[in-house]
């Protein structure tokens, strides 16, 4: 296992713990659940052996970030957020 994969998994475990604490405290329930799901997906991505599946997962992650940033910008401009 390469150093990059180990660091990514360690970061996923740390952030997963933070989200778990938030989930248990009940402050940001849906955000914590979404964060745990996204972290599980992104941390498991490098463990795949199939190159096409890895590329597809990376593209889903990149476009999700781009679209969510655009949505945030629209909501911020409209005064909703």
Secondary structure per residue as TSV (DSSP state, phi and psi in degrees):
chain	resnum	aa	ss	phi	psi
A	1	X	-	360.0	130.0
A	2	X	-	-76.4	165.7
A	3	X	H	-64.4	-37.0
A	4	X	H	-62.1	-44.3
A	5	X	H	-65.1	-40.7
A	6	X	H	-63.9	-43.2
A	7	X	H	-65.7	-41.5
A	8	X	H	-62.2	-43.3
A	9	X	H	-67.1	-39.0
A	10	X	H	-64.2	-42.8
A	11	X	H	-62.9	-39.6
A	12	X	H	-63.5	-38.9
A	13	X	H	-67.9	-42.4
A	14	X	H	-63.9	-50.6
A	15	X	H	-66.3	-34.0
A	16	X	H	-61.4	-39.4
A	17	X	H	-63.9	-41.2
A	18	X	H	-62.6	-45.5
A	19	X	H	-63.7	-36.0
A	20	X	H	-65.4	-40.8
A	21	X	H	-62.7	-43.7
A	22	X	H	-62.5	-38.6
A	23	X	H	-65.3	-42.5
A	24	X	H	-68.4	-32.7
A	25	X	H	-79.1	-18.3
A	26	X	T	76.5	13.6
A	27	X	S	-70.9	-49.3
A	28	X	S	-129.9	70.5
A	29	X	H	-58.5	-55.5
A	30	X	H	-70.7	-34.5
A	31	X	H	-66.0	-39.0
A	32	X	H	-66.3	-42.0
A	33	X	H	-64.3	-43.0
A	34	X	H	-64.4	-41.1
A	35	X	H	-63.2	-41.7
A	36	X	H	-63.6	-41.8
A	37	X	H	-64.5	-44.0
A	38	X	H	-65.5	-41.4
A	39	X	H	-64.6	-41.2
A	40	X	H	-62.1	-41.3
A	41	X	H	-65.4	-48.4
A	42	X	H	-72.4	-32.5
A	43	X	H	-73.5	-29.2
A	44	X	H	-84.0	-13.1
A	45	X	H	-59.2	-47.1
A	46	X	T	-70.4	-12.7
A	47	X	T	-79.2	-9.0
A	48	X	-	-76.4	147.3
A	49	X	-	-97.2	-16.2
A	50	X	-	-85.6	120.6
A	51	X	H	-64.4	-40.2
A	52	X	H	-65.1	-42.1
A	53	X	H	-64.2	-39.6
A	54	X	H	-63.6	-45.5
A	55	X	H	-62.9	-42.9
A	56	X	H	-62.7	-43.0
A	57	X	H	-64.4	-39.7
A	58	X	H	-64.6	-41.0
A	59	X	H	-67.0	-37.8
A	60	X	H	-62.2	-43.8
A	61	X	H	-64.5	-45.1
A	62	X	H	-63.1	-48.4
A	63	X	H	-69.0	-31.5
A	64	X	H	-63.4	-44.0
A	65	X	H	-63.7	-44.0
A	66	X	H	-62.2	-47.5
A	67	X	H	-67.7	-38.4
A	68	X	H	-67.8	-36.5
A	69	X	H	-64.8	-41.6
A	70	X	H	-62.9	-41.9
A	71	X	H	-62.1	-42.4
A	72	X	H	-62.5	-41.7
A	73	X	H	-62.8	-41.8
A	74	X	H	-64.4	-45.2
A	75	X	H	-66.9	-35.9
A	76	X	H	-68.3	-41.0
A	77	X	H	-65.1	-37.6
A	78	X	T	-78.0	-5.1
A	79	X	T	81.7	11.3
A	80	X	-	-79.8	-35.5
A	81	X	-	-104.5	360.0
